[in-house]
Amino acid sequence: MIELRPFDSLGTFRNEWLNAHHHFSFGGYHDPERMGLGRLRVWNDDEVAPGTGFDPHPHRDMEIVTYIREGAITHRDNLGNEGRTEAGDVQVMHAGTGITHAEYNMEKTPTRLFQIWIMPDQRGVAPGWGTRSFPRDDRGLSVLASGRPADAGSDALPLHADAAVLAGTLAEGQTTELRLAPGRAAYLVSVTGSITVNGVAASPRDGVAITGESTLTIKATNATELVMVDVAA
């Protein structure tokens, strides 16, 4: 089944420095039909104003993935980690037994990102953080972060969850095919262009929830960047 979630149907939050859209229930936005997909719990589409950001705050027992679409984000945490992740790249934070972090846009332009929360397979893992640069080309989707057994030994950032975050670009008119193993679900967002997923049309930043499908045929109506999460359903 392919369920389209139009961008204008998402939950919203806005203040003087943050413009956020929530694909799943989050903060003050609650929709009992959008509580998550398998172990995928949060997908926020955030725009952070220059020179602002998220002040230090704690998390526990969550895998938090940040994919930068435009600009960059600077991470700091109480473990002593600090780093800058820029457009097209990804950072992963393991909240585990507890971590306090801050995320700031130190750039002169807005930063646009996806923040994705995935519930870990076990509680109480060691907290940590990592970031990595990945090539962007018209070759379909590549695995950026994963805890799937099939991705063990790859150069993907590790996740403490049977899930994977994939991203890539498609040229106008290009088609890519993906297989979903039995019992898996996926959530897909096209960043900049329109696409079809198994014939269902989606506009930029719409959410596409996928269950019960073994093969995905994704065609780019316009050149675009794609981000997808694969999880146990």
N, C-alpha and C positions, 0 to 999 in steps of 0.2 A: 504494500500500500504506500502510495505517495501522498503525503499531506502537506499542502502548501500553507505557509503562515506569512501572509503579506506583511511587509515592513510596517505599513500604517496600522496594523492590528497589534503590534507589540506593545508591551508596557513601557512607560516612559518616566523619566525623572530628569529634572533640569534645575540647576542653580547657577550662580554667577560664574562657575568655572567648569562644570561638568554637564554634558548633554548625553544622556544615557538612554538606550533602548534595550529592553529585556525580552529575550526569546522565551524565557521560562520565569515562573514566579520568583520574585526577588525583592527584598526590601518592602516598600509599601505597595508593590504590585502583586496581587494574588489572583491566580486563575486556576481553579482545581483541575482543569483540563490540560494545564501546562506546568506540571510539577517536575518534569524531567523526562528523560528518555533513557531507560536502563540506568547505568551508573553516571550518565551525563546529567548534572544537576543545574548548572548555570551556563548561560551564554549571553554575555552582555556586550553590546555594541556601543562603545564609549568614545566620546570626543573630549579631550582634556585641553583646556586653554593653556597658552604659553605661560611659563613661570609658575604653574600651579600643580596640584596633584593630590594624591591620597597621603595624608599624614600617617605617622606610625600607628598601626592597629594590629591586633592579634588574630591568628587563625589556628585551628587544630583539625587534624584528621581530614584533610582535603588535598587533592592534587590540583594545583592552580596553574593553568597554562595561559600565557599572554602572547598573542600574535599581533605584531605591529603592522598596520596597514599603511600608515603615513606618519612621518615624523620619527620620534624615538621616545623611549621611557628610560629613566634612570632608577634602578632598584637599590635599596639599602635595607639591611635587616640586622637583628640583634646577634646574629652569628658572625658578623663581620664581613658578610658578602656585600659587594657593591659592583655594579656594572651597568652598562648602557646597551640597550637592545633597540635596533633601528628597523626601519620598514623592510618587510619581507622575512624578518627573523623571528625567533621564538625564544621565550624563557619559560622555565618550569620551576615552580616552587612546591616542595613537599612540606605541607604544614605539620603532619605527623604529630608528635607529642607537644608541639606548640612552637610557633614562630611569630615574631613581631616584625612587620616590614612597612616600608613606605615606598610609594611609586610616584615619581615626579616627572613632569614634562619640563626639562631644562632648556628646551629649544625656543626659537623665536616664532615658531608657527604652531598651529594646533597639532596635537598627536591624536590619531585615530587608531583604535585597537579593538580586538576581540579579547575579552577575558572569559575563560572557559574553566568551569569547576567540574572535576570528575571525582566521584567518591572512591576512595582506595579500597582494595580488596581486604586489607587488614588495618586495624587501628594501631596507633602507637609506634609507627615507624620513626626512624631518625629524621628530623627536619633537615632541609637542605634546599639549595637553589643552583640553577645552572642556566646558561644561555648559549645559543649557537647560531652561526650564520649558515644559511642554506642557499644554494643557487636557485635562481628563478629563470625558467625558460619554458618554452612551449612543448613540454613533454608530458603533460598530464599531472597527476598528483604524486607527491613523494611523501614518505613517512617522516615527520619531523620529531615526534615524541611518541613513545609507545611502551606499553607493558605487555603486549601480546606475546605469547611464547614464540610465535613464528618470526618475530622481529628481534629475538635475542641475538646479540652479537653484531647487530647493525650499528650504524653511527647515529641513530636516533637518540634524542635525550630520553632517559629512562622515566617511566611512570610506575607507581606502585598500584596499578590497576590494569585489568584486562581490557585495555582500550588503546586507541591510537588516534593521534591528530595528524592529518594529512593536509598538504597545501600544494598549490602549483598554479600555473597559468595555462590558458588555452587561447590560441589565436582565433580570430573570427572564422566561423565555419568549422573549426576543428572539433572532432569527437574523440572522447576517451571512454573506455569501458572498464568497470571495476566489478569484482565479484565479492559478494558478502557471504560469509560462511553461514551455515544453518544456525539459527538462534542469535544472529547478530542484527543490530539496528544501526542506523547512521543518521547524522544530522549534517546538512550541507548548506552553506551560504556562498553565493556569488557576490564578490565585493563590488565590482564595477560594471559588469555587463549582464545582459540577459542570457539565460540558458534554458534548455529543456532537459528534464530528467525523466527518462523513460516516457518521453512525449509530453510531460507536464511542464508548462512554461512557468518560469520564475524570473522575476525582475531583480535588479541589484538590491542586495541586502534583505531579500525575502528569506525566510527559513524554509527548508525542505526536510521534513521528518520522514524517514524511510524505514518501514518494517515489512517483513514477509517477502522481501525481494531477494533473489539470488544473484541477479546481474543488474548493474546500473549502466545505462548508456547516457552519457552527459554530452550535450552538444552546445557549443558556444554560439549564440546568435551574434554577439559582439565579443571582441577581445576582452578577456576578464581574468581575474584572479579568483581562485576557489579555496575555501577552507572547509574541511570535513572532519567529523569525529565518528569513529567506528567503535561501538561498544556492544557488550553482551546485552541482549534485549531483556 
